[in-house]
Amino acid sequence: MAPKTYNPVMSDHKLIDIIELLHQQTTPVSAAQISRELNMPHATVMSHMVVLLERKWVRQAGEMYEPGPRISGMYAVYLQGLKDRRGDLDREIRQLEV
């Protein structure tokens, strides 16, 4: 059976571009700034912001936007998972060395 070919969803690229832009900033930015930086219509940015705010990937600071708590929380869980796996591997190695 031949592998399926899937087409990327362009709105996903735009959403990720917004998140990455916010993470590159040292201070909150406005939707107009995001729109200019990414050469994206303001309405498109705001449509994505509705979802990002609702899911807590972005938080609003007045009229500005910055990364939200959801992303850092997901990273913390991921990092803890890596540490747990490393701990399991370290125990296995110690057992094999005995």
DRENGU-730849 format. One record per residue: residue in one letter; x, y negated, z of N, C-alpha, C in turn. Coordinates in pm, whole numbers, padded with zeros to 5 digits, always signed. Layout:
N
AXYZXYZXYZ
...
This chain:
98
M+00084+00118+00000+00000+00000+00000+00090-00125+00000
A+00061-00219-00086+00139-00342-00095+00105-00433+00023
P+00207-00504+00074+00179-00595+00187+00089-00710+00141
K+00003-00753+00231-00086-00866+00200-00007-00995+00204
T-00046-01086+00120+00014-01219+00120-00090-01317+00172
Y-00054-01391+00273-00144-01489+00331-00094-01628+00300
N-00187-01718+00276-00152-01857+00250-00154-01935+00381
P-00057-02022+00401-00057-02101+00524-00175-02199+00524
V-00221-02228+00643-00328-02326+00660-00261-02460+00686
M-00278-02552+00593-00205-02679+00602-00239-02758+00728
S-00362-02747+00777-00396-02821+00899-00316-02769+01018
D-00277-02641+01015-00191-02589+01122-00056-02657+01120
H-00002-02679+01001+00126-02749+00989+00115-02889+01048
K+00006-02957+01018-00013-03094+01067-00023-03095+01220
L-00096-03001+01275-00111-02992+01420+00025-02972+01486
I+00104-02880+01433+00237-02854+01489+00328-02974+01470
D+00317-03043+01357+00396-03165+01335+00367-03268+01444
I+00240-03284+01480+00203-03379+01585+00266-03339+01718
I+00254-03212+01754+00310-03164+01881+00461-03184+01884
E+00528-03149+01775+00674-03165+01769+00714-03311+01778
L+00640-03399+01712+00670-03542+01720+00657-03591+01863
L+00550-03552+01931+00531-03596+02070+00645-03548+02160
H+00695-03429+02134+00803-03376+02217+00938-03441+02187
Q+00948-03510+02075+01073-03580+02042+01078-03720+02103
Q+00966-03767+02155+00957-03903+02208+00991-03906+02357
T+01047-04016+02401+01077-04031+02543+00967-04106+02617
T+00877-04166+02540+00763-04238+02599+00638-04202+02520
P+00520-04223+02579+00396-04196+02506+00388-04281+02378
V+00318-04228+02278+00303-04299+02150+00156-04310+02114
S+00124-04408+02032-00014-04427+01988-00045-04338+01869
A-00173-04320+01845-00216-04243+01728-00170-04313+01600
A-00169-04445+01601-00122-04520+01483+00026-04491+01457
Q+00106-04483+01563+00248-04450+01547+00264-04309+01491
I+00187-04216+01544+00194-04078+01495+00157-04075+01347
S+00051-04145+01313+00004-04151+01175+00114-04205+01082
R+00179-04313+01124+00288-04372+01042+00406-04278+01031
E+00450-04225+01145+00569-04138+01147+00552-04014+01060
L+00431-03959+01061+00406-03834+00989+00341-03855+00853
N+00318-03982+00818+00253-04015+00691+00122-03937+00677
M+00042-03948+00783-00082-03872+00793-00196-03973+00817
P-00311-03953+00754-00422-04045+00780-00458-04050+00930
H-00494-04169+00975-00529-04188+01116-00643-04094+01157
A-00742-04079+01070-00856-03992+01102-00811-03847+01120
T-00713-03804+01044-00660-03669+01056-00592-03652+01191
V-00510-03750+01228-00443-03746+01358-00547-03737+01469
M-00649-03820+01463-00749-03822+01569-00830-03692+01572
S-00855-03633+01457-00926-03504+01455-00844-03397+01527
H-00715-03399+01506-00628-03304+01575-00618-03337+01724
M-00618-03464+01757-00607-03506+01897-00725-03455+01979
V-00842-03451+01920-00960-03401+01993-00932-03260+02044
V-00881-03175+01958-00851-03036+01997-00735-03031+02095
L-00629-03105+02065-00510-03103+02151-00541-03153+02292
L-00624-03255+02302-00664-03306+02434-00752-03205+02506
E-00847-03149+02434-00939-03052+02493-00864-02930+02547
R-00760-02886+02476-00684-02768+02515-00566-02802+02607
K-00550-02930+02639-00445-02981+02730-00303-02962+02675
W-00292-02956+02544-00159-02953+02481-00103-03095+02474
V-00194-03192+02481-00158-03334+02479-00241-03400+02588
R-00184-03503+02648-00264-03581+02744-00260-03726+02704
Q-00364-03795+02742-00377-03935+02707-00326-04021+02821
A-00248-04122+02786-00197-04219+02882-00244-04356+02832
G-00364-04396+02875-00424-04518+02821-00462-04493+02676
E-00407-04574+02586-00431-04557+02442-00319-04477+02376
M-00230-04423+02458-00113-04351+02407-00128-04202+02435
Y-00040-04125+02371-00044-03980+02386+00095-03926+02418
E+00097-03819+02496+00223-03754+02532+00196-03604+02550
P+00301-03523+02553+00279-03379+02571+00201-03352+02699
G+00113-03255+02692+00029-03222+02806+00083-03105+02887
P+00016-03073+02996+00065-02970+03088+00057-02828+03033
R-00027-02804+02936-00046-02668+02885+00083-02612+02825
I+00155-02694+02750+00276-02646+02684+00383-02611+02787
S+00403-02698+02885+00505-02668+02986+00465-02546+03069
G+00335-02529+03093+00288-02412+03165+00313-02284+03087
M+00289-02288+02957+00314-02169+02874+00463-02138+02871
Y+00546-02242+02864+00690-02219+02862+00737-02159+02995
A+00682-02207+03105+00721-02154+03236+00687-02005+03246
V+00571-01965+03196+00532-01824+03199+00625-01743+03109
Y+00656-01795+02992+00746-01727+02898+00884-01708+02962
L+00936-01814+03023+01067-01809+03087+01068-01708+03201
Q+00962-01706+03281+00954-01609+03390+00952-01467+03335
G+00882-01445+03225+00879-01314+03161+01018-01269+03117
L+01096-01363+03062+01234-01331+03023+01318-01295+03144
K+01302-01370+03252+01377-01342+03375+01339-01205+03431
D+01210-01173+03427+01165-01042+03477+01224-00929+03392
R+01223-00948+03261+01280-00845+03172+01429-00831+03196
R+01496-00943+03217+01640-00938+03244+01665-00863+03374
G+01581-00889+03476+01595-00819+03603+01576-00669+03586
D+01478-00629+03506+01454-00487+03480+01575-00425+03409
L+01629-00496+03311+01746-00445+03238+01868-00436+03328
D+01887-00535+03414+02000-00532+03508+01990-00410+03600
R+01868-00379+03648+01850-00261+03733+01882-00133+03656
E+01838-00125+03533+01867-00007+03450+02017+00010+03430
I+02084-00099+03402+02230-00093+03381+02299-00047+03509
R+02259-00101+03624+02321-00059+03751+02299+00091+03774
Q+02180+00139+03743+02152+00282+03761+02239+00368+03668
L+02261+00322+03548+02342+00396+03453+02490+00394+03492
E+02533+00291+03559+02674+00278+03598+02709+00366+03717
V+02612+00411+03792+02636+00491+03912+02676+00632+03877
